[in-house]
Amino acid sequence: MRGAWRVVAEREITTRIQQKSFRYSILALVVGIAAMVVLASVLGGRPTDYKVGVVDQETAAIVKAAAPAIDRADEGSTIEARDFDSAAAAERAVRDGDVDAALVRTDAGYEVIGENKIDGTLSTALTTIASQQALERNAQAQDVDLEQLVAGSAVAERLLDPDADDAGARSATAFVFVLLFYLTAVMFGMTIAQSVVQEKESRVVEILAAAVPIRALLWGKIVGNSVLALFQIVVMVGTGVIALALTGEKDLLSAIGPAAAWYIAFFVLGFVALSGLWAVAGSLASRQEDLGSTTMPDRSSCSRPTCSPSPRVRASRPSCRCFRWSRR
């Protein structure tokens, strides 16, 4: 009967889909993955929109010129100038929390005003731009060629490992992949083993064996549960990809996207191999209570082990044999 394994696989799929526990478990995993991605994105930091109080056009121009530096230091962050009538009004806005800082002129140059602290990125950008513009004005007033004055002072950056910042995210992604594989393998593998034992206990397998080859029964169970496991993994990986795209983590998505595709491909191979082992474990048990001894490591076969040289090979080379102590 050539198509028997397909019938068995369809029965395994339809029976499992109809179970509420299966649907609820997928829903819980999807919600958990989405919440994990959103929480990681929130805790990992988001772009900041800085608001700086100014009192004249000159300081407003400095704030506008600092926008590229802000974006380079913290990708996606912006800076906006808020006009006030006086320095006192700008300081009052800082105290009230209407602006993050204020930039005002002083006799010595400029002053960045904050309430209890000033953001380092904001302070560095404003200080750098203000100093640069003041230097250009002084060089022009002294009739000095500023380009020749600063020639050779440019400092560039070059990263030997530009992807090192994603190392933590890659490690976390690998851990999540391993955890998903473990949960899926245990959950669906135990289902295969329990299904085999139930049919043996109820003696249904004797009836099925008369009409369907045993090999077809085995392959039907493996294929059916493998399809369900693959469907669950695809849903969970797709949820993670969509959550990363919606939270704006495009760089991270481009880094782990190929890994997710390879994970699905290798998951199929690994789970099919494990499914065969779970089916064997179920066939070795005669009752549901015996599944623990066939699916988990069993050390009872050598309760009090000891090693002694084997008499046959004692003269040639030492060897060890493990035997059970028994009462006589």
N, C-alpha and C positions, 0 to 999 in steps of 0.2 A: 504494500500500500504506500505509494510514493508520496502522496500529499498528507499523510497522517501527522507528520510533525507540525505542519501548518495549522491543522485543526487544534492540536494541543497548545500551540503557541497562542492562537486566537482565544482559546478558553482561558489561558493564564492571564492574558491582557485584559479581557473583558471582566473577569472575576475580580482582578485587583483594582481596576478603575472604579468599579461599583462600590468598593469599600470606602467609607467616610474617612477612616484613619489615613488612607493613602492620600486622599485629596487634601485633608487638613495638614498632613505633614509637608506636602509640597507648598501649600500656602504659607505655612509657618517659616519654612526655609527661605522662600522668596521675600517675605517681609523682613526676615532677619538680615538677609544680604543687602537689601535696599537700605535698611536702617544703618547697617555697618558702614556702607559707602558714604551716606549722607553725614553720619557722625564723624567719620574720618576727615571728610572735606571741611566740616565746620571747625573741628579742632585743629586741623592743619593750617588754618589761616586763610583769610579771604582778602582780596584787594581792598585797600582803604581809600576813602575819598576825603582828602584833607581840605579844610577850610581855613584860610589865613586872612586875618583882618589887616587892611592897609588904609593909609590916610592920604596918599597922593598917587599920581600917575607913575612916578618913578619906582616906588615900591611895588605897585601893581604889575609893572613890566617885569620886575625881578621874579615875582610869583609866577607869572605866565611863562617866563623863560625856564623856570625850574621844573616844568611839567615833564620834559623828556628824561631828566635825571631821576625824578620820582618813579617814572615808569620802568626805567632800567633797574633801579634798586629793588623795586617791588612790582613785578609785572601785573599790569591791570590797574594799578593805583593811579589816582588823579589828584590834582590840586586846583583849588578855586580861590580867587581873591574876592573878599567882601569889603566894600568901601564903607568907611566911617568918617565922621566929621573931624574927629580929633584923636590923639593918642589915648586920652582918658576914656573915650567911648570904646576904642578898640580893646583896652585893658578890661573894661567892664564886660564886654562881650566874651572875653576869655574866661572871666570868673563865672559868668552865667552859663558857660558851656556852649554858646552859640558858634564859636569858632575854636579850632584846635590850637591856634597860636596867632600872634600878631607880629607884623614886621614894621618897625618904625625907624625913622632916621634919628641919629644922634650926632653930637659934635665930632665924635671919633669915627663915625661911619653908620652902622646899622645895628639894630638890636632885635633879637627874636624873643618875644615875650610868651611865656607859658604859665599855667596855673601852678601845678606842683611838679610837673616834669614836661619835657618836650620830647616828642618822638624823635629817635635818632635819625631815621631816614629823612624826615622833614627838616630837621635842623641842618644836617649835612648838605642837603640840596640847596636850601636857602643861603647858607653860608658860602658855599662854593660859587653860586651864581652872583651873589652880591660882591664878593671879592673879585671875581673875574671882570665884572662890569666896572667896578671902581678902578681896577688896574688899567683897563682900556681907556677910561677917561683921563687918568693921570698921564698915561703914555702919550695920548693925543695932545694934552696941554703942554707937555715938555718936549713936544716934537720928536718923540722917540718911536722908532719902528718896532712895534710890539712883536711882529712876526719874527724878526731877527733876534729880539730879546729872549723869546721863549723857544727859539729853535733848538731842537735836540732834547727838550725836556718832556716830550710826550711819553707816557707810560701806558703800554698796552697789556692786555691780559690774554693768556692762552692756557686752556685747560688740557691736561694730558688725559684725563678721564672725565669727559663731560657728562657721562651717564651715572657718575657716582652718587649724585643727589637722589637718584631713584632706587638706590640699593635697598633702603629700608622698605619702600613700597614693594619692590620685587620680592623681598624676603617674606613680607606679610602675605602677598598674593600666593607665593608658593605654599605657605602654611595653610591658607584657606583651601587651595586645591587639594592638598594632602588630606585635610580634614573632610572635605566633601567626598573624596574617593573612599575614605575609610567608612564614613557613615553609610554611603550608598552600597558599598560592598557588603557590609555587615547586614544591613536591613534587607536587601534583596537576596543575598546569599542565604540568610536564615529562612527567608520565605521559601526558597527552593528546597532546602533541607526539610522544613516542616511539611511542605506539600508532599514530598516523597514519603515521609514517615506516616502521614495521615492516610495516604492511599494503601500503605502496607498494613496499618492497624485495622482499617475498615475492610481489608481484603478486596478493595476495589481494583487494585493493581492486577489481581488474578483475572478479573473480568476483562480489563483493558488489554492485558497481555494476550488474551485469546484473539483479539481483533486488531491490535496495534503492536508492532514490534517494540521491544523494550528500548532499542536504540532511538526509535522515533519519539517515544515518550521522553527520553532524556534530552534529545535535541529540542523538542518542543518547549520543554520547561526552560532550558537555557536560553533559547532564542526569545521566548516571550518575556522573561524577566530582564534580559539584556536590552530589549527594546524599551521597556518601561524605565530601566535605569538610565539609558541614554537620553530618553525624553526628559527625565528629571534633571539630568546634568545640563542639557541644552537650555532648559528653562532657567536654571539658576545662573549659568554663565551669561545668558542673554539679559537677565535681570541686572547683573553686575555691570555689564557693558552699557546698558541703557541708563543706569543710575550714574555711572561715571560721565556719560555724555551730558546728562541733564544738569549735573553739578559743575560742569565746566572743566573737568579734569581731562582735557584733551591730550596733554603731554603724557600723563600716566596711562591713558587709554591707548595711545600709540605705542607705548613701551610694553604693555602687557597683552595687547590685542593678539599678536602672533602666538604668544605663549598659551593663551586661552584656546586658540584653534588647535594647536598641537596637543593640548591637554585632552580635548574631546576625542581626537584621533587615537591617542594612546590609551585613553580610558576604555574604548571599545575592546582593544586587544587584551588589556589587563583584566577587565571584568569577565570576558568570555572564558579566559583561563581559570579565574577563580570560581566561576559558576560551575565548571566541571568538578572542581574540588568540593564545593558545597553539595552538589548532587551525590557525589560519592559518600560524603559524610552522612547524608540522609539515608542512603541505602544501607549503610553499616548499622544504623540504629533500628531497633524493632519497635520502640515506643518513643513517645515525645520526651519522656524523662531521660532517655538515653542520649539525647542530642548533645547534652553537655559533655559527655565523655568522648563523643566522636568529632565534635567541632572545636573543642578546646584541648590544649596540651594536657596530656595525662602522664603523671609521674608515678602512678600507683604500680606500674609494672615492675618497678625496682624500688621497693619501699626502703630497704636497708642495703644499699649497694656496697659492694666491696670489690676490689680488684686484686687478682692474683695471677701469677704467671700460668699460662696454659701448659699442662703437662706435655702436650705433643710438641710444642715449639719452645720448651724451656731451654733446651740445649742450643737451639739456633739463635733465637732472638726473643726478648721478653714481649709479652702481650698481656692485655687485660681482658677479663670477661666479667660481666655483671650478672649476678644471680640473686634470686630471692631466698631470704632465710625462711626456713620452715621448721615447725616443731615436729619432733619425732617421738 
